[in-house]
Amino acid sequence: MAGSILLVDDERGQREILQTILEGEGYRVNTAPGGQEALAHLESQQFDIILTDLKMQGMSGMELLERALHVDPLQCVIMMTAHGTVDSAVEAMKKGAFDYLEKPLERDDLLLTLRRGFERVALVRENRALHKKLEQTAAIPDIIGEHPKMKEVYRIIAKIAPTNSTVLIYGESGTGKELVARAIHDGSPRKKRPFFAINCAAIPENLMESELFGHEKGAFTGANSREIGIFEAANDGTVFLDEIGEMSVAMQAKLLRAIQSKEIRRVGGKVNIPIDVRIISATNRDLEGEIRRGGFREDLFYRLNVIRINLPPLRERGNDIATLADFFVRKYGSQTGLPVKGIARSALKLIMDYSWPGNVRQLESVIERGILMAESEYIHPEDLPGEVREGGAGGGKIPFEFPAGGIQFEELEKELIIKAMERADWVIAKAAPLLGMSYKTLQYRLEKFGIEKPD
């Protein structure tokens, strides 16, 4: 179904031209000659986007913006004006406008801005639907476990969720750091506002600033339109920066400035945009060690590390392994419709003895595979992957002896990546699973080390 737009402008000719353009693009358009008429429309129906002039007789566009956001704080409002100034642009953004266009409008700029507006509307609706679903299923926790170390994690989450303090989550890959970040957000006053998660290891260094802060049209080659960054899109919400230890020192300085000033500036922009976001970050690195080596800024560390949460690896959680395995059996048994009821005792012993280097994420994958492979109502040892069947005592660890002179870790990593790419015929999607990486992470590592397929 086409999106709906409420077009508000006191110039009749302007309304008719814009209505013709927008309806020609397939949008459903209602028009109003002023703010009072627009409010009457809003009382009787909901619109995806309000496109309003700033300077109008009677009620101004700025007042209409405030009244519309009072009805629905997530309403998408785009301002138009022939009197564009830096001050009015900043004021509109401060009061919650999605974007700001100057007259005379360029058709392509208008349609691009509307397209981004509808993308934002879709995200907001998805977010609301997820919150409603979570409220309806509140009896089913997102994070499972009764081990004392996990109970300590729950205690900290309950204590700090209602605050605005920054949080730093430590934990190995696959331990559920994003789940903890979401739990903090959902327990906070910001829960009805956006939650954005970004993996710092998956974004090339030269694109990170634009990803976080956005950019203006023409800011760099390929910047064909203005783009809103994650910090601006998440205003009044939460930003989760996963793998923060992978961020470059130069980018760390820009992030620190944004945290301290509570303002961001789009790449190529001249306007400082106020932001109010809660930052939760996560890492599997020793950031204190990185500080000593010069790889992480000490001042940023103290800004991020106000509250610290240590997530234990799965191998240290005892009977939580069995509890999680049972949960995943029920989850994937229901999803697949297969008649698997549980795990045979012999298979469960293997699962309990394994060290789970990939943590909860790996366990979930193994149980899903076991359900698909099972020939009966129970998962048996033969339904488990080889590393679990054979890795009980050894824990699936890779045998390795350090040479007397030590190793150059980056050189070793580079060599392993090259070998994996060669085995996968230089297809990233095939090589990534061999290294236990996502597609984006491997792509980033290839660019970082300058690894290319030989001629």
One Martini backbone bead per residue (centre of mass of N, CA, C, O) as a GRO file, in nm:
protein
  455
    1MET     BB    1   0.098   0.035   0.021
    2ALA     BB    2   0.074   0.354   0.000
    3GLY     BB    3   0.176   0.634   0.123
    4SER     BB    4   0.103   0.895   0.359
    5ILE     BB    5   0.022   1.254   0.310
    6LEU     BB    6   0.049   1.571   0.473
    7LEU     BB    7  -0.017   1.877   0.309
    8VAL     BB    8   0.122   2.200   0.416
    9ASP     BB    9  -0.004   2.506   0.256
   10ASP     BB   10  -0.089   2.854   0.185
   11GLU     BB   11  -0.015   2.783  -0.115
   12ARG     BB   12  -0.199   2.672  -0.367
   13GLY     BB   13   0.001   2.623  -0.598
   14GLN     BB   14   0.201   2.452  -0.434
   15ARG     BB   15   0.005   2.226  -0.355
   16GLU     BB   16  -0.068   2.133  -0.644
   17ILE     BB   17   0.213   2.057  -0.740
   18LEU     BB   18   0.287   1.855  -0.515
   19GLN     BB   19   0.043   1.668  -0.547
   20THR     BB   20   0.108   1.579  -0.834
   21ILE     BB   21   0.385   1.456  -0.778
   22LEU     BB   22   0.306   1.255  -0.548
   23GLU     BB   23   0.077   1.103  -0.698
   24GLY     BB   24   0.270   1.016  -0.932
   25GLU     BB   25   0.432   0.827  -0.705
   26GLY     BB   26   0.174   0.690  -0.525
   27TYR     BB   27   0.071   0.879  -0.320
   28ARG     BB   28  -0.124   0.970  -0.045
   29VAL     BB   29  -0.300   1.290  -0.055
   30ASN     BB   30  -0.338   1.549   0.179
   31THR     BB   31  -0.472   1.877   0.228
   32ALA     BB   32  -0.361   2.200   0.378
   33PRO     BB   33  -0.376   2.562   0.440
   34GLY     BB   34  -0.319   2.487   0.755
   35GLY     BB   35  -0.284   2.407   1.083
   36GLN     BB   36  -0.581   2.366   1.172
   37GLU     BB   37  -0.656   2.174   0.936
   38ALA     BB   38  -0.442   1.963   1.002
   39LEU     BB   39  -0.552   1.885   1.286
   40ALA     BB   40  -0.820   1.779   1.181
   41HIS     BB   41  -0.698   1.545   1.025
   42LEU     BB   42  -0.547   1.412   1.276
   43GLU     BB   43  -0.817   1.337   1.428
   44SER     BB   44  -0.923   1.127   1.186
   45GLN     BB   45  -0.613   1.054   1.096
   46GLN     BB   46  -0.330   0.880   0.977
   47PHE     BB   47   0.011   0.970   0.903
   48ASP     BB   48   0.324   0.920   0.792
   49ILE     BB   49   0.351   1.223   0.669
   50ILE     BB   50   0.452   1.562   0.732
   51LEU     BB   51   0.429   1.835   0.494
   52THR     BB   52   0.557   2.157   0.591
   53ASP     BB   53   0.536   2.475   0.626
   54LEU     BB   54   0.669   2.737   0.811
   55LYS     BB   55   0.543   2.987   0.667
   56MET     BB   56   0.225   3.094   0.802
   57GLN     BB   57  -0.083   3.164   0.841
   58GLY     BB   58  -0.110   3.168   1.164
   59MET     BB   59  -0.012   2.872   1.199
   60SER     BB   60   0.284   2.744   1.224
   61GLY     BB   61   0.499   2.491   1.154
   62MET     BB   62   0.624   2.478   1.439
   63GLU     BB   63   0.354   2.443   1.591
   64LEU     BB   64   0.262   2.191   1.439
   65LEU     BB   65   0.494   2.017   1.526
   66GLU     BB   66   0.433   2.023   1.831
   67ARG     BB   67   0.137   1.913   1.812
   68ALA     BB   68   0.203   1.644   1.664
   69LEU     BB   69   0.412   1.537   1.884
   70HIS     BB   70   0.203   1.528   2.112
   71VAL     BB   71   0.036   1.300   1.984
   72ASP     BB   72   0.317   1.192   1.825
   73PRO     BB   73   0.654   1.153   1.891
   74LEU     BB   74   0.700   0.975   1.598
   75GLN     BB   75   0.637   1.175   1.400
   76CYS     BB   76   0.683   1.257   1.058
   77VAL     BB   77   0.852   1.569   0.995
   78ILE     BB   78   0.863   1.801   0.717
   79MET     BB   79   1.027   2.091   0.630
   80MET     BB   80   0.937   2.407   0.471
   81THR     BB   81   1.138   2.681   0.316
   82ALA     BB   82   1.224   3.025   0.205
   83HIS     BB   83   1.373   3.090   0.510
   84GLY     BB   84   1.655   2.962   0.540
   85THR     BB   85   1.824   2.889   0.842
   86VAL     BB   86   2.022   2.780   1.079
   87ASP     BB   87   1.829   2.837   1.318
   88SER     BB   88   1.572   2.694   1.205
   89ALA     BB   89   1.701   2.419   1.163
   90VAL     BB   90   1.779   2.365   1.457
   91GLU     BB   91   1.499   2.403   1.583
   92ALA     BB   92   1.356   2.178   1.427
   93MET     BB   93   1.541   1.949   1.527
   94LYS     BB   94   1.497   1.991   1.832
   95LYS     BB   95   1.168   1.943   1.795
   96GLY     BB   96   1.165   1.675   1.572
   97ALA     BB   97   1.248   1.692   1.296
   98PHE     BB   98   1.352   1.502   1.033
   99ASP     BB   99   1.355   1.744   0.817
  100TYR     BB  100   1.494   1.994   0.569
  101LEU     BB  101   1.357   2.223   0.326
  102GLU     BB  102   1.428   2.428   0.047
  103LYS     BB  103   1.315   2.687  -0.126
  104PRO     BB  104   1.315   2.564  -0.403
  105LEU     BB  105   1.225   2.257  -0.487
  106GLU     BB  106   1.378   1.957  -0.545
  107ARG     BB  107   1.256   1.678  -0.664
  108ASP     BB  108   1.479   1.472  -0.581
  109ASP     BB  109   1.508   1.567  -0.287
  110LEU     BB  110   1.221   1.516  -0.201
  111LEU     BB  111   1.205   1.207  -0.267
  112LEU     BB  112   1.444   1.122  -0.091
  113THR     BB  113   1.334   1.225   0.178
  114LEU     BB  114   1.074   1.057   0.172
  115ARG     BB  115   1.206   0.782   0.159
  116ARG     BB  116   1.347   0.810   0.436
  117GLY     BB  117   1.089   0.859   0.594
  118PHE     BB  118   0.958   0.579   0.534
  119GLU     BB  119   1.184   0.415   0.661
  120ARG     BB  120   1.141   0.528   0.944
  121VAL     BB  121   0.846   0.441   0.977
  122ALA     BB  122   0.902   0.136   0.953
  123LEU     BB  123   1.087   0.120   1.202
  124VAL     BB  124   0.887   0.223   1.412
  125ARG     BB  125   0.672   0.001   1.368
  126GLU     BB  126   0.853  -0.235   1.430
  127ASN     BB  127   0.926  -0.144   1.717
  128ARG     BB  128   0.636  -0.146   1.826
  129ALA     BB  129   0.573  -0.443   1.768
  130LEU     BB  130   0.798  -0.557   1.947
  131HIS     BB  131   0.703  -0.432   2.212
  132LYS     BB  132   0.427  -0.566   2.214
  133LYS     BB  133   0.534  -0.855   2.211
  134LEU     BB  134   0.701  -0.833   2.473
  135GLU     BB  135   0.460  -0.762   2.659
  136GLN     BB  136   0.302  -1.036   2.589
  137THR     BB  137   0.599  -1.206   2.661
  138ALA     BB  138   0.723  -1.142   2.956
  139ALA     BB  139   0.759  -1.446   3.069
  140ILE     BB  140   0.989  -1.451   2.847
  141PRO     BB  141   1.310  -1.448   2.860
  142ASP     BB  142   1.597  -1.344   2.689
  143ILE     BB  143   1.758  -1.429   2.945
  144ILE     BB  144   1.929  -1.730   3.036
  145GLY     BB  145   1.979  -1.813   3.383
  146GLU     BB  146   2.115  -1.930   3.729
  147HIS     BB  147   2.378  -1.838   3.762
  148PRO     BB  148   2.545  -1.630   3.970
  149LYS     BB  149   2.670  -1.456   3.738
  150MET     BB  150   2.388  -1.393   3.610
  151LYS     BB  151   2.252  -1.268   3.859
  152GLU     BB  152   2.444  -1.026   3.860
  153VAL     BB  153   2.358  -0.916   3.589
  154TYR     BB  154   2.059  -0.869   3.660
  155ARG     BB  155   2.111  -0.671   3.893
  156ILE     BB  156   2.248  -0.451   3.724
  157ILE     BB  157   2.027  -0.400   3.519
  158ALA     BB  158   1.806  -0.313   3.725
  159LYS     BB  159   1.974  -0.074   3.844
  160ILE     BB  160   2.065   0.088   3.554
  161ALA     BB  161   1.835   0.118   3.344
  162PRO     BB  162   1.692   0.398   3.456
  163THR     BB  163   1.936   0.530   3.357
  164ASN     BB  164   2.206   0.728   3.170
  165SER     BB  165   2.436   0.551   3.183
  166THR     BB  166   2.712   0.421   3.083
  167VAL     BB  167   2.801   0.103   2.916
  168LEU     BB  168   3.026  -0.183   2.971
  169ILE     BB  169   3.066  -0.485   2.787
  170TYR     BB  170   3.198  -0.795   2.878
  171GLY     BB  171   3.280  -1.048   2.623
  172GLU     BB  172   3.256  -1.300   2.444
  173SER     BB  173   3.176  -1.437   2.170
  174GLY     BB  174   2.830  -1.525   2.211
  175THR     BB  175   2.716  -1.420   2.514
  176GLY     BB  176   2.499  -1.163   2.480
  177LYS     BB  177   2.545  -0.844   2.460
  178GLU     BB  178   2.292  -0.741   2.307
  179LEU     BB  179   2.080  -0.847   2.504
  180VAL     BB  180   2.171  -0.668   2.737
  181ALA     BB  181   2.131  -0.397   2.596
  182ARG     BB  182   1.825  -0.436   2.546
  183ALA     BB  183   1.744  -0.473   2.842
  184ILE     BB  184   1.826  -0.190   2.927
  185HIS     BB  185   1.645  -0.035   2.733
  186ASP     BB  186   1.367  -0.180   2.821
  187GLY     BB  187   1.424  -0.062   3.134
  188SER     BB  188   1.386   0.224   3.025
  189PRO     BB  189   1.262   0.542   2.939
  190ARG     BB  190   1.359   0.468   2.623
  191LYS     BB  191   1.185   0.216   2.512
  192LYS     BB  192   1.011   0.395   2.286
  193ARG     BB  193   1.275   0.427   2.156
  194PRO     BB  194   1.540   0.384   1.982
  195PHE     BB  195   1.744   0.096   1.876
  196PHE     BB  196   2.097   0.085   1.801
  197ALA     BB  197   2.312  -0.139   1.622
  198ILE     BB  198   2.681  -0.157   1.602
  199ASN     BB  199   2.955  -0.291   1.420
  200CYS     BB  200   3.279  -0.181   1.427
  201ALA     BB  201   3.415  -0.429   1.260
  202ALA     BB  202   3.213  -0.398   0.987
  203ILE     BB  203   3.334  -0.101   0.939
  204PRO     BB  204   3.494   0.099   0.765
  205GLU     BB  205   3.680   0.363   0.860
  206ASN     BB  206   3.581   0.569   0.623
  207LEU     BB  207   3.255   0.515   0.725
  208MET     BB  208   3.200   0.566   1.029
  209GLU     BB  209   3.122   0.866   1.054
  210SER     BB  210   2.876   0.851   0.866
  211GLU     BB  211   2.722   0.631   1.023
  212LEU     BB  212   2.698   0.798   1.293
  213PHE     BB  213   2.658   1.124   1.170
  214GLY     BB  214   2.657   1.156   0.879
  215HIS     BB  215   2.572   1.341   0.565
  216GLU     BB  216   2.622   1.550   0.307
  217LYS     BB  217   2.579   1.665   0.017
  218GLY     BB  218   2.901   1.629  -0.129
  219ALA     BB  219   3.116   1.535   0.091
  220PHE     BB  220   3.159   1.290  -0.111
  221THR     BB  221   3.208   1.042  -0.303
  222GLY     BB  222   2.864   0.938  -0.339
  223ALA     BB  223   2.715   1.190  -0.202
  224ASN     BB  224   2.385   1.237  -0.325
  225SER     BB  225   2.283   1.271  -0.023
  226ARG     BB  226   2.138   1.312   0.259
  227GLU     BB  227   2.242   1.155   0.576
  228ILE     BB  228   2.142   0.989   0.852
  229GLY     BB  229   2.262   0.907   1.144
  230ILE     BB  230   2.244   0.711   1.420
  231PHE     BB  231   2.241   0.933   1.639
  232GLU     BB  232   2.003   1.091   1.515
  233ALA     BB  233   1.795   0.853   1.489
  234ALA     BB  234   1.839   0.788   1.821
  235ASN     BB  235   1.698   1.004   1.952
  236ASP     BB  236   1.623   0.929   2.289
  237GLY     BB  237   1.791   0.672   2.282
  238THR     BB  238   1.992   0.389   2.176
  239VAL     BB  239   2.345   0.303   2.151
  240PHE     BB  240   2.516   0.015   2.016
  241LEU     BB  241   2.871  -0.059   2.055
  242ASP     BB  242   3.019  -0.299   1.901
  243GLU     BB  243   3.340  -0.352   1.912
  244ILE     BB  244   3.500  -0.087   2.020
  245GLY     BB  245   3.808  -0.186   1.990
  246GLU     BB  246   3.798  -0.141   1.657
  247MET     BB  247   3.827   0.149   1.681
  248SER     BB  248   3.972   0.413   1.588
  249VAL     BB  249   4.143   0.670   1.727
  250ALA     BB  250   4.020   0.897   1.556
  251MET     BB  251   3.721   0.813   1.612
  252GLN     BB  252   3.732   0.830   1.918
  253ALA     BB  253   3.757   1.141   1.931
  254LYS     BB  254   3.474   1.197   1.803
  255LEU     BB  255   3.308   1.043   2.009
  256LEU     BB  256   3.395   1.201   2.258
  257ARG     BB  257   3.284   1.474   2.168
  258ALA     BB  258   2.987   1.386   2.147
  259ILE     BB  259   2.957   1.309   2.446
  260GLN     BB  260   3.041   1.583   2.575
  261SER     BB  261   2.850   1.786   2.388
  262LYS     BB  262   2.587   1.662   2.261
  263GLU     BB  263   2.707   1.662   1.957
  264ILE     BB  264   2.674   1.675   1.599
  265ARG     BB  265   2.841   1.640   1.271
  266ARG     BB  266   2.812   1.622   0.964
  267VAL     BB  267   2.956   1.535   0.693
  268GLY     BB  268   3.001   1.854   0.553
  269GLY     BB  269   2.899   2.022   0.782
  270LYS     BB  270   2.786   2.333   0.988
  271VAL     BB  271   2.594   2.187   1.192
  272ASN     BB  272   2.507   2.152   1.520
  273ILE     BB  273   2.359   1.858   1.662
  274PRO     BB  274   2.156   1.771   1.892
  275ILE     BB  275   2.188   1.508   2.145
  276ASP     BB  276   2.007   1.212   2.303
  277VAL     BB  277   2.204   0.945   2.410
  278ARG     BB  278   2.256   0.616   2.489
  279ILE     BB  279   2.558   0.441   2.575
  280ILE     BB  280   2.642   0.112   2.459
  281SER     BB  281   2.915  -0.106   2.508
  282ALA     BB  282   3.141  -0.355   2.351
  283THR     BB  283   3.380  -0.627   2.438
  284ASN     BB  284   3.672  -0.871   2.392
  285ARG     BB  285   3.877  -0.675   2.501
  286ASP     BB  286   4.165  -0.530   2.649
  287LEU     BB  287   4.152  -0.201   2.710
  288GLU     BB  288   4.381  -0.149   2.907
  289GLY     BB  289   4.595  -0.270   2.717
  290GLU     BB  290   4.535  -0.075   2.481
  291ILE     BB  291   4.618   0.180   2.627
  292ARG     BB  292   4.920   0.100   2.669
  293ARG     BB  293   4.950   0.061   2.339
  294GLY     BB  294   4.765   0.298   2.196
  295GLY     BB  295   4.459   0.176   2.097
  296PHE     BB  296   4.322   0.345   2.343
  297ARG     BB  297   4.141   0.584   2.494
  298GLU     BB  298   4.129   0.685   2.817
  299ASP     BB  299   3.897   0.899   2.816
  300LEU     BB  300   3.688   0.715   2.678
  301PHE     BB  301   3.687   0.481   2.874
  302TYR     BB  302   3.571   0.649   3.119
  303ARG     BB  303   3.306   0.720   2.972
  304LEU     BB  304   3.211   0.411   2.920
  305ASN     BB  305   3.303   0.292   3.231
  306VAL     BB  306   3.080   0.342   3.449
  307ILE     BB  307   2.947   0.066   3.367
  308ARG     BB  308   3.016  -0.280   3.443
  309ILE     BB  309   2.984  -0.585   3.244
  310ASN     BB  310   3.029  -0.936   3.307
  311LEU     BB  311   3.031  -1.195   3.080
  312PRO     BB  312   3.010  -1.518   3.091
  313PRO     BB  313   3.107  -1.796   2.979
  314LEU     BB  314   2.955  -2.093   2.921
  315ARG     BB  315   3.172  -2.281   3.067
  316GLU     BB  316   3.094  -2.113   3.357
  317ARG     BB  317   2.757  -2.205   3.383
  318GLY     BB  318   2.694  -2.495   3.394
  319ASN     BB  319   2.353  -2.571   3.398
  320ASP     BB  320   2.287  -2.360   3.174
  321ILE     BB  321   2.338  -2.541   2.935
  322ALA     BB  322   2.087  -2.723   2.970
  323THR     BB  323   1.876  -2.498   2.974
  324LEU     BB  324   1.940  -2.385   2.690
  325ALA     BB  325   1.906  -2.645   2.529
  326ASP     BB  326   1.606  -2.679   2.600
  327PHE     BB  327   1.511  -2.411   2.481
  328PHE     BB  328   1.607  -2.473   2.184
  329VAL     BB  329   1.434  -2.719   2.142
  330ARG     BB  330   1.162  -2.571   2.168
  331LYS     BB  331   1.207  -2.354   1.957
  332TYR     BB  332   1.284  -2.544   1.700
  333GLY     BB  333   1.055  -2.743   1.723
  334SER     BB  334   0.835  -2.528   1.665
  335GLN     BB  335   0.946  -2.404   1.398
  336THR     BB  336   0.974  -2.692   1.234
  337GLY     BB  337   0.767  -2.931   1.339
  338LEU     BB  338   0.933  -3.130   1.492
  339PRO     BB  339   0.934  -3.434   1.709
  340VAL     BB  340   1.124  -3.290   1.931
  341LYS     BB  341   1.172  -3.322   2.296
  342GLY     BB  342   1.495  -3.385   2.330
  343ILE     BB  343   1.785  -3.509   2.514
  344ALA     BB  344   1.997  -3.736   2.535
  345ARG     BB  345   2.207  -3.827   2.780
  346SER     BB  346   2.461  -3.874   2.600
  347ALA     BB  347   2.441  -3.593   2.459
  348LEU     BB  348   2.440  -3.413   2.712
  349LYS     BB  349   2.724  -3.488   2.809
  350LEU     BB  350   2.872  -3.365   2.568
  351ILE     BB  351   2.761  -3.080   2.607
  352MET     BB  352   2.873  -3.042   2.903
  353ASP     BB  353   3.188  -3.104   2.821
  354TYR     BB  354   3.197  -2.876   2.645
  355SER     BB  355   3.349  -2.544   2.594
  356TRP     BB  356   3.232  -2.330   2.402
  357PRO     BB  357   3.381  -2.099   2.213
  358GLY     BB  358   3.088  -1.977   2.092
  359ASN     BB  359   2.880  -2.020   2.291
  360VAL     BB  360   2.550  -1.960   2.267
  361ARG     BB  361   2.553  -1.946   1.960
  362GLN     BB  362   2.666  -2.234   1.919
  363LEU     BB  363   2.451  -2.392   2.073
  364GLU     BB  364   2.212  -2.312   1.898
  365SER     BB  365   2.323  -2.435   1.635
  366VAL     BB  366   2.350  -2.729   1.737
  367ILE     BB  367   2.049  -2.775   1.808
  368GLU     BB  368   1.930  -2.717   1.534
  369ARG     BB  369   2.083  -2.945   1.394
  370GLY     BB  370   1.982  -3.180   1.573
  371ILE     BB  371   1.683  -3.158   1.489
  372LEU     BB  372   1.732  -3.206   1.179
  373MET     BB  373   1.891  -3.496   1.231
  374ALA     BB  374   1.685  -3.640   1.378
  375GLU     BB  375   1.523  -3.979   1.411
  376SER     BB  376   1.378  -3.881   1.672
  377GLU     BB  377   1.267  -3.743   1.982
  378TYR     BB  378   1.586  -3.742   2.010
  379ILE     BB  379   1.899  -3.630   2.075
  380HIS     BB  380   2.194  -3.767   1.953
  381PRO     BB  381   2.525  -3.795   1.910
  382GLU     BB  382   2.498  -3.827   1.587
  383ASP     BB  383   2.354  -3.523   1.574
  384LEU     BB  384   2.625  -3.411   1.629
  385PRO     BB  385   2.896  -3.254   1.586
  386GLY     BB  386   3.223  -3.347   1.587
  387GLU     BB  387   3.338  -3.142   1.801
  388VAL     BB  388   3.143  -3.246   2.027
  389ARG     BB  389   3.198  -3.554   2.023
  390GLU     BB  390   3.536  -3.502   2.041
  391GLY     BB  391   3.553  -3.230   2.258
  392GLY     BB  392   3.517  -3.272   2.558
  393ALA     BB  393   3.806  -3.269   2.684
  394GLY     BB  394   3.939  -3.057   2.473
  395GLY     BB  395   3.718  -2.831   2.386
  396GLY     BB  396   3.802  -2.761   2.079
  397LYS     BB  397   4.095  -2.705   2.070
  398ILE     BB  398   4.376  -2.573   1.933
  399PRO     BB  399   4.668  -2.695   1.862
  400PHE     BB  400   4.943  -2.511   2.031
  401GLU     BB  401   5.278  -2.381   1.995
  402PHE     BB  402   5.500  -2.170   2.118
  403PRO     BB  403   5.747  -2.009   2.019
  404ALA     BB  404   6.027  -1.885   2.159
  405GLY     BB  405   5.985  -1.589   2.002
  406GLY     BB  406   5.707  -1.593   1.931
  407ILE     BB  407   5.446  -1.382   1.787
  408GLN     BB  408   5.271  -1.239   1.506
  409PHE     BB  409   4.945  -1.197   1.506
  410GLU     BB  410   4.876  -1.051   1.238
  411GLU     BB  411   5.030  -1.250   1.059
  412LEU     BB  412   4.867  -1.497   1.138
  413GLU     BB  413   4.592  -1.389   1.053
  414LYS     BB  414   4.662  -1.337   0.758
  415GLU     BB  415   4.736  -1.632   0.688
  416LEU     BB  416   4.459  -1.756   0.757
  417ILE     BB  417   4.296  -1.592   0.553
  418ILE     BB  418   4.442  -1.685   0.298
  419LYS     BB  419   4.383  -1.989   0.333
  420ALA     BB  420   4.074  -1.963   0.333
  421MET     BB  421   4.048  -1.827   0.053
  422GLU     BB  422   4.180  -2.053  -0.107
  423ARG     BB  423   3.978  -2.277  -0.024
  424ALA     BB  424   3.728  -2.073  -0.131
  425ASP     BB  425   3.810  -1.935  -0.404
  426TRP     BB  426   3.766  -1.629  -0.311
  427VAL     BB  427   3.501  -1.663  -0.128
  428ILE     BB  428   3.373  -1.503   0.132
  429ALA     BB  429   3.117  -1.675   0.208
  430LYS     BB  430   3.305  -1.938   0.245
  431ALA     BB  431   3.539  -1.831   0.440
  432ALA     BB  432   3.400  -1.722   0.699
  433PRO     BB  433   3.323  -1.997   0.843
  434LEU     BB  434   3.622  -2.099   0.873
  435LEU     BB  435   3.676  -1.833   1.081
  436GLY     BB  436   3.420  -1.734   1.243
  437MET     BB  437   3.288  -1.517   1.047
  438SER     BB  438   3.159  -1.264   0.904
  439TYR     BB  439   3.135  -1.113   0.612
  440LYS     BB  440   3.209  -0.821   0.709
  441THR     BB  441   3.457  -0.890   0.877
  442LEU     BB  442   3.624  -1.013   0.648
  443GLN     BB  443   3.615  -0.770   0.462
  444TYR     BB  444   3.764  -0.584   0.659
  445ARG     BB  445   4.027  -0.756   0.683
  446LEU     BB  446   4.107  -0.744   0.388
  447GLU     BB  447   4.139  -0.434   0.382
  448LYS     BB  448   4.337  -0.400   0.616
  449PHE     BB  449   4.563  -0.611   0.476
  450GLY     BB  450   4.547  -0.607   0.158
  451ILE     BB  451   4.382  -0.849   0.044
  452GLU     BB  452   4.426  -1.022  -0.268
  453LYS     BB  453   4.369  -1.165  -0.553
  454PRO     BB  454   4.557  -1.327  -0.749
  455ASP     BB  455   4.640  -1.324  -1.092
   0.00000   0.00000   0.00000
